[in-house]
Amino acid sequence: MLPADDQRGGRRLAGIASFATVVVLAVLCAVLGHADGTGLFAPENWLDAGFLPGNATSPAWATVVFLPLLIGGSAAAVHRVVRAVAPAAKARWVFGAVWASLILVAFLAKLAYSALLLAIAGPAGLHIFPTAGALLGECGLTGAKYAVYGPLVAGVAAAAYRIGVWRLGRTVGERREQGQEGEGREGHGERRSGEPAPEAPGTDIASGAGDTAGTGGTAVTGGTAVASNTAVRDRTSRTDTAPGSGTPSGADINEIAGFAWLPAGAAVALHAGTGMFAWAAGPIPGGLGVATLIAGVTAVLAGIALWRRAVSPALTHAGTGATLWALATTLTVAGVLGFVPLWLLDAALNGFGGALFPVASALTRVAEGVTAGVCAGVVCVPWVAEMAWRRRREPAAERGGLARAVRWAPPVAVAAVLALAAGTLAPGSPTGVASVQGPTQAAGRDRNALLPLTVLRHDGQDPVIGDSTGRQVLLRGVNVNQLIDYGQPDPAKPTVRPLGDADYAQMARYGFDVQRLALSWSALEPERGEFDEGYLERVRTAVRQAAAHGIHTVLDMHQDTYSKYVSAAPGTRCRANASPEFGNDGAPEWATRTDGAKACGFLGRDLAPNVQQAFTNLYNDTDGIGTEFARAWGHLAKTFADEPAVAGYDLLNEPGPGNAPGVTSSILLGRLYQQAITSIRTAESKVPGSFHHLVFFEPSILWSGLGFDTTPPVGFSDDPLLVFSPHLYSESITMDQGLGVTLTSIEQGYTTAERTARAYGAPLWSGEWGWFGEPDDFRARFGRFLERQNEDVLGSAIWVWKKACGDPQNDPAASTSGGGVVLTTCPEGKPLASPAFEITGLSQAYPRSAPGRLDSLRSSATRRDLRLSGSGTGTLDVWVPGTDRPEATGHGLTGIKTERRPGGWRLTAHTSGHYTLHAS
């Protein structure tokens, strides 16, 4: 027991520190919630959502679950720890304790909140290991977010604590002086001359700011240290003893051995990180095994050092609960420190990524470290608690059992590491499937030389899109929005332009071999369960017309703002930094469930509360909306099940993050995708002569806005024909550009996308990219994008072919159609010449299909100059622009032929083994 004075002072100081934590954290949450209406950086909630949930999918669940757990849990943890060490601990120790506690509490609060959200969504369709990995990764990101905010909260709490200690010291000093005066008066007549006055009972005053009197029993005040004589005697006799036991406390062997679980936690965290944000780091020699070893060993060493030198000495008289919490927070901090070398090693091997990307990659490493520490604590803390209980129950017999437990700890930890590193308990792993065979291919079918597409896989190489004869196909082309059912802001201006054969003839002059044809669910299924066959016929016509010009079609279920039925009512008033929403396109009215959320867009149209509420209801399958979405895809797939001109299906354009980004935009989005894939494959299997098409899937719209984002967990689907299809808008329309900075460069945008596709074991194809505005402002960036695309041997589709003056994405006052390959004046609709550099860049020479695998590709965006190499046997098919017949040289080629086509030439040759081609 601590002396009564210390107990009273400790309680008072703990109350001061915890109250400061509550106030600062509450103010921080409120300010961030107001400044950041997305809920991405603020605490999981829009203030616009209200304070009580009105339905099962309301974002206000964060108000009644996450925020109370975050604020109340932090206050309770701070109170418990500070009470255990005050008034002896220094302010900087309190700072660290508050900061670490906030990180751990944030993780646990997010875990509880996410568990609630998943319980509301239901377990159907969720795979346990991918879901668990994604959940840990998302909770780790929350911990990392509060690691950033933590110093502000901890700084104020530590300052309040220091002031409290100073005031406590003054109070004790005043009481001492009063006591000495009283004793002097009472004993004046009895004390002989020269005899020193006795000390006040239970008090001792020592001067010296920042010093420690006795053995940790001192409170640092403004130049005064306060300690109890009885405390000094008691602590001196029990410095190395844990409460209630005769075993060492500060360097307790159980607690030190417990840090051996950190490598196992690191292995779990690395798997979770790979499943959630593989984009953040490049490959390390030796893979996850070496990464686990580096992070784990570093974390163990850091944890032991922190415990022995900083944490344990202050816990001399802490109770079991405070000691275990301190151990848990130390493990969390040690986990973070363990991942620092991985961040530095990745930078040395793969580069920091340029611009501000190191900040993002560092945040994900912190997230992995938090996850590692928490996972280690799940095993370590109960183990230490059990050992402490045994020491109290069997103090004489404990030493032998304790020694045996310690001996077993490292082997068990190593075994767990090896199992996890081998992937036996991984949250998900890329599907290792060979080239699709049998019923999923139709090698003999074609339409105008367009063959069914598949995924080609070769050992040691990234998978690529290919055709049924085994040739790699890049797919380079353009988005077509002329079948979208847009909301119409101006009744006098059409929202789309007519689509006809002339469009595809003009696309062919650019050498395009793919269109990403944007469709609207609202037009396909305007009434629930009733499909518009007239709209489907328009889609069929567009597919046939494109195929007649040698152009594949990717069918894209498009949306912007979820639906055109989310527009704000007239007279809607929005708070600062928000504006009334206008619905663009997407879901039908019957599938648009906004539950009264405000129609006020924040940071653009896509992050309005009503839009995210609608997405959340879709992901949660509220009222069967998600099931009906999957059924609509089944209907489309049945229509085109035997159509080789259809390259595949893009499940959902730029899906919104939902009310709880990470849970909704990763776990539940992945489940929705799997629903749609199952419906598609079921429909295809029912059509005679059909085959399985590619399935393109996208991360949330935040990838388009940031250049990265959490994604559906690796392993959300085992379908072998998946294609990862993010939109690469870095240095274009990403949010950072509006702030005058660059978070993710064009080159890093490619790198993040390629890392993520590799984690999925899927090919990469960018479904959108482009620049808008004055051509001279983006000429150089346009060229850099195309250069990197060639360097990485990839394909893509630029946004967009033609925009109408009434397109809701256009500025109503603009004098042109505001972007697109084919430009017009507004409102007249007269043709405008496209920038010359765009025409030459988009129509540059490239291989439409190449036998086997392409090894390299270089093509000039300003002149006709193509160089490529590859390995395989078959027919090479190359597009070369220009009026003059191209000159072709190379080796490994026979039967070179050139055939004039509108806008250029088609060059074909037979390859055998390794081949090279130079066309100029």
Secondary structure, DSSP 8 states (H G I E B T S, - for coil): ---HHHHHHHHHHHHHHHHHHHHHHHHHHHHHHHH-TTSTTTTS--GGG-SS-SSTT-TTHIIIIIHHHHHHHHHHHHHHHHHHHTTTS-HHHHHHHHHHHHHHHHHHHHHHHHHHHHHHH-STT--HHHHHHHHHHHHHHHHHHHHHHHHHHHHHHHHHHHHHHHHHHHHHHHHHHHHHHHHHHHTTTTS-TT------TT-EEEE-TT---TTT--EE-SSEEEE-HHHHHHHHHHTT--TTSSS-STT-HHHHHHGGGHHHHHHHHHHHHHHHHGGG----TTHHHHHHHHHHHHHHHHHHHHIIIIIGGGGTT--HHHHHHHHHHHHHHHHHHHHHHHHHHHHHHH---STTHHHHHHHHHHHHHHHHHHHHHHHHHHHHHHHHHHHHH-TTTHHHHHHHHHHHHHHHHHHHHHHHHTTTT-S-------S--GGG--TT--BTTB--EEEE--TTS--EEEETTSEEE--EEEEE-TT-----S-TTS-SS----HHHHHHHHHHT--EEEEEEEHHHH-SBTTB--HHHHHHHHHHHHHHHHTT-EEEEEEE-BSSBTT----TT----TTEEE----B-B-GGG---TT---EEESSGGG-HHHHHHHHHHHTTGGGHHHHHHHHHHHHHHHTTT-TTEEEEE--SS----SSTTIIIIIIHHHHHHHHHHHHHHHHHTSTT----EEEE---HHHHHHS----S-TTS---TTEEE-----TTTT-HHHHTT--SS-HHHHHHHHHHHHHHHT--B-BS-----S-HHHHHHHHHHHHHHHHHTT--EEES-SB--TT-TTS-TT-SB--SSSBEEBTTT--EE---HHHHHHHT--EEEEEESEEEEEEE-SSSS-EEEEEE-SEEEEEEEESSS---EEEEEEEEEEEEEETTEEEEEEEEEEEEEEEE-
